[in-house]
Every structure is written in C-alpha cells, then in structure tokens.
Amino acid sequence: MLSVKSIMITDVISVKPDTPLYEALTLLTKHKISGMPVVDEEQRVVGLLSEKDVLRILVDRKLEIKSTVADYMSKAVISFSEDASAFDICQFFIRSHVRRVPIVKDGKLVGIVSRGDLIPLILEAKTKISNFRYV
C-alpha cells in the first residue's frame, strides 16, 4: 500500500474563514493553485475555497469589498487521514468532482493531495510493469 504521506504536499497554502476574499484570490493567483483549505485557529479544516467557489463573484450583485473567505468557501469538505492509501484517494477522485483533498492528522491539516499529484504514480507504475515484463 502506497501511503498518501509519500505524495502529499506538506507546504500547504491555507487561509482562515475571516481572510478577506481578495487576499485569498491573490494567494490563488500568486501560487498558481486552484483551491486551498480554510482552517480555524487550531488548524482544523473548516472549509475549502476553490476557483469554482469564487467564480460566483462575477455574478454576485451583492459582493462587497468586506467579503471574506467564509462567504464563498465550501463547508462540506471531505478529507483523508495521512495514513490513507493513495489508491483510496485515487478511487475517490474518480467517483467525484473534487479536485483536491486535505490530509489530516489528529483532525489537523498536515497536507493536501490533488488529482495531479497522483499522475507521477501512473508513470512510476508503467516503468515498473515494463521492467518486469522485459527482464
């Protein structure tokens, strides 16, 4: 079993619910990421802010400069334990529209895995299978 620990990103860009929305948008753009966890003071995941969530800004007539991440984040977040297998997360991505999942330990954010983080596993598996077949 390949643990998610070996592929998760541990330097996670995250924000708090009270972070000004435009500050969060700047982080998404600066770090070239499509979403990020929203955490409380104890680093527990309380939401996720994605590109899809913020697209509503273009059609929201009530948007105010004072808007915060909490006004737009998705609150129903699925996370995985750092002991989960990469295979289980891959299966989850296949069955859902979710593009990234927070990784937690003792309820606190310790990493994140996106669909793209799993692609190198495919290349690694191909190499191993090819080596096995032609040895």
TORFI-92979 format. One record per residue (C-alpha): y negated, z, x negated. Coordinates in nm, 3 decimals, always signed. Example, Ala and Ser with C-alpha at 12.3 -4.5 7.8 and 13.67 -1.06 7.14 Angstrom:
<pts>
pt y: +0.450, z: +0.780, x: -1.230
pt y: +0.106, z: +0.714, x: -1.367
</pts>
This chain:
<pts>
pt y: +0.000, z: +0.000, x: +0.000
pt y: -0.337, z: -0.101, x: -0.136
pt y: -0.581, z: +0.181, x: -0.061
pt y: -0.928, z: +0.099, x: +0.060
pt y: -1.058, z: +0.313, x: -0.229
pt y: -0.986, z: +0.026, x: -0.467
pt y: -1.206, z: -0.224, x: -0.281
pt y: -1.476, z: -0.025, x: -0.103
pt y: -1.837, z: -0.039, x: -0.215
pt y: -1.945, z: +0.314, x: -0.304
pt y: -2.313, z: +0.247, x: -0.371
pt y: -2.389, z: +0.221, x: +0.000
pt y: -2.735, z: +0.135, x: +0.127
pt y: -2.786, z: +0.355, x: +0.434
pt y: -3.071, z: +0.480, x: +0.648
pt y: -3.144, z: +0.774, x: +0.876
pt y: -3.197, z: +0.733, x: +1.252
pt y: -3.568, z: +0.813, x: +1.214
pt y: -3.624, z: +0.550, x: +0.944
pt y: -3.899, z: +0.310, x: +1.056
pt y: -3.740, z: -0.012, x: +1.174
pt y: -3.944, z: -0.236, x: +0.946
pt y: -3.843, z: -0.025, x: +0.644
pt y: -3.478, z: -0.082, x: +0.735
pt y: -3.539, z: -0.456, x: +0.775
pt y: -3.694, z: -0.461, x: +0.429
pt y: -3.380, z: -0.295, x: +0.287
pt y: -3.153, z: -0.551, x: +0.457
pt y: -3.356, z: -0.833, x: +0.309
pt y: -3.406, z: -0.681, x: -0.036
pt y: -3.036, z: -0.602, x: -0.083
pt y: -2.916, z: -0.920, x: +0.091
pt y: -2.687, z: -0.728, x: +0.324
pt y: -2.614, z: -0.796, x: +0.689
pt y: -2.584, z: -0.437, x: +0.805
pt y: -2.581, z: -0.075, x: +0.696
pt y: -2.462, z: +0.265, x: +0.812
pt y: -2.700, z: +0.508, x: +0.974
pt y: -2.632, z: +0.864, x: +0.863
pt y: -2.754, z: +1.211, x: +0.954
pt y: -2.869, z: +1.477, x: +0.706
pt y: -2.506, z: +1.569, x: +0.626
pt y: -2.416, z: +1.205, x: +0.553
pt y: -2.210, z: +1.172, x: +0.872
pt y: -2.216, z: +0.822, x: +1.020
pt y: -2.409, z: +0.825, x: +1.349
pt y: -2.464, z: +0.453, x: +1.388
pt y: -2.473, z: +0.113, x: +1.228
pt y: -2.769, z: -0.122, x: +1.204
pt y: -2.676, z: -0.490, x: +1.181
pt y: -2.852, z: -0.822, x: +1.182
pt y: -2.728, z: -0.871, x: +1.536
pt y: -2.888, z: -0.544, x: +1.644
pt y: -3.229, z: -0.635, x: +1.505
pt y: -3.232, z: -0.989, x: +1.645
pt y: -3.335, z: -0.822, x: +1.971
pt y: -3.676, z: -0.768, x: +1.813
pt y: -3.764, z: -1.132, x: +1.870
pt y: -3.714, z: -1.100, x: +2.245
pt y: -3.815, z: -0.735, x: +2.300
pt y: -4.156, z: -0.730, x: +2.465
pt y: -4.187, z: -0.353, x: +2.427
pt y: -4.146, z: -0.340, x: +2.049
pt y: -4.394, z: -0.106, x: +1.888
pt y: -4.471, z: -0.054, x: +1.522
pt y: -4.346, z: +0.305, x: +1.562
pt y: -3.992, z: +0.189, x: +1.650
pt y: -3.715, z: +0.348, x: +1.447
pt y: -3.362, z: +0.255, x: +1.349
pt y: -3.234, z: +0.479, x: +1.632
pt y: -3.396, z: +0.244, x: +1.883
pt y: -3.180, z: -0.050, x: +1.772
pt y: -2.867, z: +0.079, x: +1.598
pt y: -2.519, z: +0.050, x: +1.745
pt y: -2.394, z: +0.401, x: +1.819
pt y: -2.027, z: +0.321, x: +1.881
pt y: -1.913, z: +0.293, x: +1.520
pt y: -1.556, z: +0.258, x: +1.402
pt y: -1.494, z: +0.399, x: +1.057
pt y: -1.188, z: +0.435, x: +0.837
pt y: -1.070, z: +0.710, x: +0.606
pt y: -1.080, z: +0.643, x: +0.233
pt y: -0.700, z: +0.678, x: +0.246
pt y: -0.663, z: +0.387, x: +0.489
pt y: -0.490, z: +0.074, x: +0.367
pt y: -0.678, z: -0.250, x: +0.304
pt y: -0.413, z: -0.415, x: +0.523
pt y: -0.508, z: -0.196, x: +0.822
pt y: -0.876, z: -0.279, x: +0.779
pt y: -0.793, z: -0.648, x: +0.748
pt y: -0.598, z: -0.634, x: +1.075
pt y: -0.891, z: -0.457, x: +1.240
pt y: -1.134, z: -0.729, x: +1.126
pt y: -0.904, z: -1.000, x: +1.262
pt y: -0.891, z: -0.833, x: +1.606
pt y: -1.262, z: -0.753, x: +1.636
pt y: -1.607, z: -0.900, x: +1.592
pt y: -1.700, z: -0.621, x: +1.350
pt y: -1.804, z: -0.741, x: +1.003
pt y: -1.819, z: -0.412, x: +0.813
pt y: -1.678, z: -0.061, x: +0.845
pt y: -1.800, z: +0.265, x: +0.696
pt y: -1.545, z: +0.456, x: +0.490
pt y: -1.549, z: +0.833, x: +0.529
pt y: -1.401, z: +1.138, x: +0.362
pt y: -1.411, z: +1.468, x: +0.549
pt y: -1.638, z: +1.298, x: +0.803
pt y: -1.898, z: +1.194, x: +0.544
pt y: -1.990, z: +0.845, x: +0.427
pt y: -1.834, z: +0.757, x: +0.091
pt y: -1.821, z: +0.378, x: +0.105
pt y: -1.825, z: +0.058, x: +0.306
pt y: -1.594, z: -0.242, x: +0.334
pt y: -1.698, z: -0.580, x: +0.469
pt y: -1.488, z: -0.882, x: +0.552
pt y: -1.600, z: -1.044, x: +0.228
pt y: -1.470, z: -0.751, x: +0.022
pt y: -1.117, z: -0.845, x: +0.130
pt y: -1.134, z: -1.210, x: +0.017
pt y: -1.052, z: -1.132, x: -0.351
pt y: -0.727, z: -0.975, x: -0.229
pt y: -0.621, z: -1.315, x: -0.096
pt y: -0.684, z: -1.476, x: -0.433
pt y: -0.500, z: -1.196, x: -0.610
pt y: -0.202, z: -1.229, x: -0.376
pt y: -0.191, z: -1.607, x: -0.431
pt y: -0.181, z: -1.559, x: -0.807
pt y: +0.098, z: -1.302, x: -0.786
pt y: +0.303, z: -1.516, x: -0.549
pt y: +0.253, z: -1.826, x: -0.769
pt y: +0.354, z: -1.635, x: -1.080
pt y: +0.662, z: -1.501, x: -0.906
pt y: +0.767, z: -1.845, x: -0.782
pt y: +0.736, z: -2.021, x: -1.116
pt y: +0.872, z: -1.761, x: -1.355
</pts>
